[in-house]
Amino acid sequence: MLSPMHAPNSRSLPPRRSVACLDHLVRPRPRPTPAPRPGLAGEPIGGPRLARAALWTALCISHAWAGPAAPAVEAARPLQRPTSSPILRVGTGVAEFEAHDEMTIAGGITAGQAKGQEGKLRAVAVVLEQAPFGTFAVVACDILMITRDLLDPVVAELERTTGIPAAHILIHCTHTHHAPSTMAVHGYGRDETFCRAVQRGIVQAVQEAHAALSPEGCRLFFHLGREETVGQNSRVLLEDGQIYWVGPRDAFVRPTGPFDPELPVLAFRGADDRLRALLFNHSTHSIGTRQPGRRSPSFYGLAAQALELDQGGRVCFLQGASGSTHNLTLSGEEATERIQEAVLAALRHAQPRPVPRLAALKRPFQFRVRQFDEAREDKAVRRYCRKYVGAHGDTVVEVFRDMRRKLGPQRGQERETWLQALLLGDIALVGVPAELFTQLGLDLKNRSPFRHTYIAELANDWIGYLPDLAGHKLGGYQVWTGLHSYAEPGTGERLVDELIEMLRQLAREPAQ
């Protein structure tokens, strides 16, 4: 969320839990009951799994954040060790999100509008299955972000209809700033019609991928590439001591944090060497289109769709820790081309990599809404906006005042979200429910017991920006209190600590 746009539209804080009927979601197409697969026939289906399935018909969409703490969702451990290398089966699915020009576009300070669309807004699902470890799903959605009150029922429905455990399902947002709104933030709310389209699309994509699991085994090819020109640390220190957000760029002093150029590529090929699925990861805000004023999956999504046409197979982009990084120099067209070239270069160097096991952990994480001083917050926003934002400065100031009025009564309240860790052989994928500062992402990578650890931010929920403590001290847009940034200082560090413990647990568990 970078640029102020249009007039504010007052809306309330997004809901924590859903409580209205979700029968609008797609039900699965009838398909024959498959013969039991090795290692899956005895998988437990009672207890928490049936409870979560019942949640599907009981929950409904409301705006109440309160609710009982959710139990940890842990994958059941397999009971036997395979006598040979386990076969990895792969399936993919895709669903388009229907959108139109009347829908509010998310990503700005006030409600945005778009005329027409470039590329497709999609849910792209990759499903992996390996006995005796089970079935796993990774889904990337071309939206800004989405809260768990909309995602938890989707996960319950997928568990009910496909048998994929909730702990094995990661739902991620690519963070395009050019799609209709799926949450309440700044000066606008979510478009409920589009939210339902997103829910249906996720279910459809995963069901399609699950039904399309390859009958033969697939191989993973991996290479860690780099793209150093698409993005930079955008929290630049200005000559007056403030932190850059928007406006003139002629008073830059120096960046205040790192940029992560890593671009891992995971390519899954069938026995015929045909590309079935490709996942790639990079860490820059998804802002930028080929044609201005259009709905768009942004440059990452455009690159993914171009790669599909060029290579075949499905391409799934996962946004890394990019809460403090943006592309400040390149056009959307140039950024698209450079990302596409970087992925192709990594793909050319990709080498076969064994996948001796799949594993996952998913746990609840508690945090609190921060305490804040209204006068100090207002002064910081006014100082920056009236100097650098221009004609829209006063509008932005009022939007932030309105957000703080909504947050005021909630100061100190406890919230709960999800943390997740997936393991593909010796490659770890971490699901984070926030716009994570890059420094925290690098800390997580450096402390992980797995050399290849990559972050999918905005996964399974959205709790706003998570700055590190140094970022909180420096100030700036990403730490101004609002619906976009409300967790208390130190939450980011605690989140990293918890994820490291989850990764260590996965590292301690031997392949079964």
N, C-alpha and C positions, 0 to 999 in steps of 0.2 A: 504494500500500500504506500504509494509515493505521492501522487499528485492530488491537490484539492480540486474538486469539480462540482459545479452547480450549487444548488441550494440545499441545505440540510433538511432531512426528514426525520423527525423524532420517532425513535422506536425503542423498545425496552431491551434489557439484557437478554441474550439468548437463553433458551431453557436448558436445564440440566438433564431432565429425564423426560421421556415421552409417556403420554398416557392416553392417546386416542387411537382408534382402530386403524390398523395398517393393512386392511384387505386390498388396498389399491396396488400393492406390490405384485409383481408377476409371479404366478404360480408355475411350477415346472411343466414342460411339455411331457406327456406320457412317454416313457421309455421302458423297454423290457427290463425285468429284474436280472442283473448280471449274476453269473456264478460267483460264489465267494472267492476273493483273491487271497493268496497266501498272506498270513499275518493280519488280515483285516476281518476275517470271519468271526474271530473271537473278541473283536474290539468292544469294550463296554459301551452300552448305549443307554443305560438307565441313569438314575440319580440326577446330577447337575445338567446333563445333556437334555433329558426330558423336561426338566424345569425350564431350561432356556427355550426349548421348543414351545412350551406352553406360553412363555412370555410373548411369543410372536402374535398370538391372537388376543392377548390381554392388554398389551401396551397400547398407548395412544399418544398423539402429539399434543403436548401442553407446554406451558411456560413456567414450570416449577422446577427450580434447581435442587430442591431438597430431595433426599431419598436415602434409603439404607445403603450402607457400604457394600459394594459387590465383593463376593469371595474371589480369591485368586483363581484364575483359570489356568491350570497346568495340564500339559499333555500327558496322557497315560504312557508309562514306560513299557516298551515291548518286553516280552518274557523269554524270548529265545534268540540265539545267535545264528545268523545264516551261515551255511557251510560254504557259500561261494559269494563273490561280489554281488551285491544286490542290484537288481535292474531298476533303472530310473525311467519312469514313464512321464511324458509331458503332454499337456493339452493347453490350448489357448482359446479365448473367446473375446468378443468385442461387442459393445452396444453403444449406439449413439444417443446423446442427450438431445431431445428436441427443445429448441429455444426460438424465441422470436423477438422482434425489435422493441416490443412494449415492455420487455423485462428489464429490471434494474440491473446494471452491470456493477459488480463488486470490484474493489481495488482502489477506489479513491476515497477522499474524505467525505464527499457528499455523493448522492446518487448519480451514477453515470448512465449513459445511454449509448447504444450502438446501432448502426444501420448496416444490415447485411452481415455476412460471416465468411471467413476464410478458413480452410481446413475444417476438421470435424472436432466437436467436443465429445469425448468418449470415455467409457470405462473399458480398460484393457486388462484382462485377467490371464494370469499364467498359473496353471495348476500342476503341481509335481506330486508324483506318487512313488513310493518306494517301500516294499515290504522288508522288514516288519514294522517300519516306522510310521506308516500311514500316509495321509494325503494332506497337502498344504496348498494354500492359495495366496497369491500376491496380486492385488488389484490397484491400478493407478487410474485416478479420475481427473479429468481436465476441468477442475474447479479451483476456486481460491482456497477454501478450507470448509470443514463441516464438523459439527459437534456430535457427540456420542448419542444424544437423544434421538438422532436420526440413524446412526450407524449400528447401535446395539441391536435393534430389532432386525436389521438386515442380516447381521451375523447370526442371530438366532434362526432366521428363516433358512439361511444357507446351511447351517448345521442340521436343521430338520430335513431339508430336501436332498442334500448331497452326502450327508454323513461326515463332512469335514469338521473336525473339532474347532470350537471357537478360538482356542489357543493357537491354531494353525492358520488363521485367517488374518491377513494384514491388508487394511484398506487405506490407501494413501492418496493425498491430493497433490497434483503437480504444481499448484499455486499460480496458475494463470490468472492474470489480472484483467482478463478480457472475456469473462463468462458471467452469466447471471448469478445473482447473490444467493448463497446458501447459508448465510448466518447474519445475525444482527451485529453491526459494528459501525463505529463512527456515526454518520448521519443517515443511515438507512437500515432497513431490516432485510429479512430473507424473502425470496420469492417462493411461496409454498408450492406452487405448481411445478416450478423447476426442481425443487427439492424432491418431490415425489418422482419426477422423471429420473433423477439421479439414483434414488433408491431402487427403482425398477431396473435401471440400467446395470447397476452393480450385481443384482441378483441374476439377471439374464446373462451377463458376461461370464460369471463364475459357473453357472449351470451349464452353459455352452462349453466352457473349457473342460469341465469335469466330464461331460459326455464325450468329448473329443480326445480323451487320454489315448496316447499312442499305444497300439497293441505291442509294439516292439520297444526295446530299450533305447534310450537316447544317451548321448555323451555331452558333457559340459566342456566348453572351451572358454578359457578365461585369459584376459590380459588387463593389466592396470595401465591405462593410458593417462594422458594429461591434456588439459586445455587451459592455458594460462591467460588468454586474451579476452575471453568472454566473462567479464566480471572483475570486480576488485572490492576491497574493503571500502564501503561507501560512507562509513561513519568517520569522515575526515575532520580533523581539527581545523577550525577557522581562525583567522587572525584575531578575532575578538574573544576567543576562548570557547565559543559555542561549537556544537557538533553538527555538521552538514546534514540536511535532510533534502530540501528542494531549494530552488532559486539559483542565483548567480554562483559560478564556480571559479571566480577570480581571486578568492581570498583563502585558497587552500594552503595549509601548512604541512600536514602529514597525515597518513592513515593512523587510526587508533587501534587497529587490530589486524589479524591475518586474513589472507585469502587462501582457500583450499582448491588447488587446480586438479586434484585427482579425478579421473574419469574411468572407473572400472567398467568393463564390458563382460557380461556373462551370456554366452551364446549356447543354446541347446540344439544339437543336430541329431537327426534320426540316423538309422543304419544306412540310409541312402545318401548321407551327408547333407541332406536338405535342411535348411535352417527352419526350425519350428518356432523358436522364441528367442528374443534377445532383450536383456535388461541392461540399462546403463544408468549411471548416477553422476550428477554434477551439482555444484553448490552455488548457484547464483539466482537471485530473484527472477521469477518468470514474468518479465515485463518486456513487451516489444512485439510488434506485429509487422507483417509485410505491408499491409494496407491500413492506414490509420482509421480509427473509428469503427472497426469491425469486431464482431465477436471472433475469438481466436483461441486455439490452445497455446498461443504464444510460441516463441522461437524453439523451445524444447519440443513441444508437441508437433510443430510443423516439421522439425527435423526427424522426429520419430516416424511420422507418416510418410515422409519422403524416403526414409530408409526402408520401409516396408515395400514400397514400389520397386526399389532398387534391388533388394536382397530377398524378398519373399519372407514369409513368417511374420509373426507379430512382434512389434517393438514396444517395450514398456519402459517409460522414463520414470525414475525415482529422484525426487528433489532432495539434495543433501542439506546440511546445516547452513542455511543462507540468510538467517535473520539479520546479519550485519553486512551482507554483500549484495551489490547490484551491478548491472552493466551500465556504465555511465558514458560510454564512448561510441558504441557500435549501433548501427541501425538494426532493426529486427531482421531484415533480409541478410545482412552480413553475419549476425549472430547465428541465425539458422544454418547458414552454409558452413560456418566454422565448427559448430557442434556436429553437424553431419560428417564433415571431413575427419574430425577427431575420433568419432565412433568408428568410421570405416578404417582408419589407420590402426586403431586398437584391434578391430576384428581381424585384420590381416595378420597381426602378430599373435593372435590368440592360440593357446596351446591346450591340448586335452588335459583335464584336471579330474582326478578321481573324486567321486562323491560316495564315500563309504557309509554315510548316514545323513538323515535329515532329522532335525529336532527343533523344538520351539518352547518358549516360555512366554506367558502373558499374565501380568500382575497389575492389581490396582495400585495407584500412587496417590497419596494425599498431599495437599498443599493448602495454603491459606491466601485469601484476598488480602492484599497489602494494606497497611495503614498509610495515610498520606495527609499532608498539610495543604489545605485548599489554597491558601494565599500563596505559598511557595510554588505550587504547581501552576497556578494561573499566571504568576509572574514569568515563569520560564517559557510558557507557551506564547504569551503576549510578546515577550522580548524577541523571540525568534520570528514569529509570524509577521509582526509589524515592520521588521527590518528586511526580511528575505522573501516573504510569500507574495507581497504585492497586493493587488486589488482584492484578492480573496482572503487576506489575512484576518480581517475581523470575523468573517464567516467561520474560519477554522477555529478561532478562539472560542466562539460560541458553541461549536460542535463539541469541543473538549470540555467546556463547562457543563454541557448537558450530560455527557458521559460520566463526569465525576459526580453529578447530582444522583445519577442512578446507582453508582457504586458506593456512595457515601454510607448508606445504611447497611451495606454488606461487608464493611471493613472488618477483618479478622475472622470471617466465616471460613469454614473448612470446605474444600472441594475435593473431588476425586476424579481421576482420569486413568488411562491405561498406559502401561509400558510393555514393550514386546521385544523379544529377541528371537530371530530365526537363524538356523544353522544349515548351510548347504555344504556338506563336507567340512572343509576348514575355512569357509567364507561365512562371515557373520553379517546379518542384516538387522539393524536396530530400528524399531519403530518408535518415533518420538512425537507426542501430540502437540507440538508447538513450533513456532518460528524460532529455532535455536540459534543463538549466536555462534559464529564459526569457531571462536576460541573454545567454546564448550565442546563443539563437535570434534575438534582436534584433540582436546584432552581425552575424550572418550576413546578415540582411535588409538592414541598413544598408550593408554592404560589397559586396553583390551588384551586378553590373553590370545586373541586371534590376530595374526599379522594383517589379514585382510578383513577389516571391519568397516562397514559403510552404513550411513545414516539415511533413513527415509523419514524426513520430518513431516509434520502434519498428518500423522498416521493414527487412525482409530478414534480421533477426537481433535479438538482445537481449544487450547487454553491461552492463546495469545503469544506475544513475544516472550522468550526466556533469555534475558541478558545475563552475562556473568556479573560478578560483583564489581569488577572494574568498570564495566559498561554502565552500571547503575550510578557509580560515582561521577562519571563523565556527563551523564544526562543525554538529552537529545530525544527526538521523536519516538524512538523505539522504547524508551523508558518513561516517557510522559504517561501519567496514569490515565487510563481509558479502557474501553471495552477491548481494545487491541493489546493492552499490556496492564495486567492487574495482579499477577502473582507476586507474592512478597519477595524481596531480595534474598538471594541464597537458594531459591527454588531450583534454579538451573544446576547449581553444584550438587544439590541433593539428588536430583534426577540422574545426573551422570553417575554418582556413587551407586545408586540402586541398579542402574543398568550394568555397571561393571560387575556387581555381585551376581546378577543374572547370567552374564557371560561366563563368569568363573564357574558357576554351577554347571553350565553346559560343557565347559572344558573338563570338569572333573568327571562327568558321566561318560564312561567308555562306550564305543559303538557296540550295540547289542548283537 
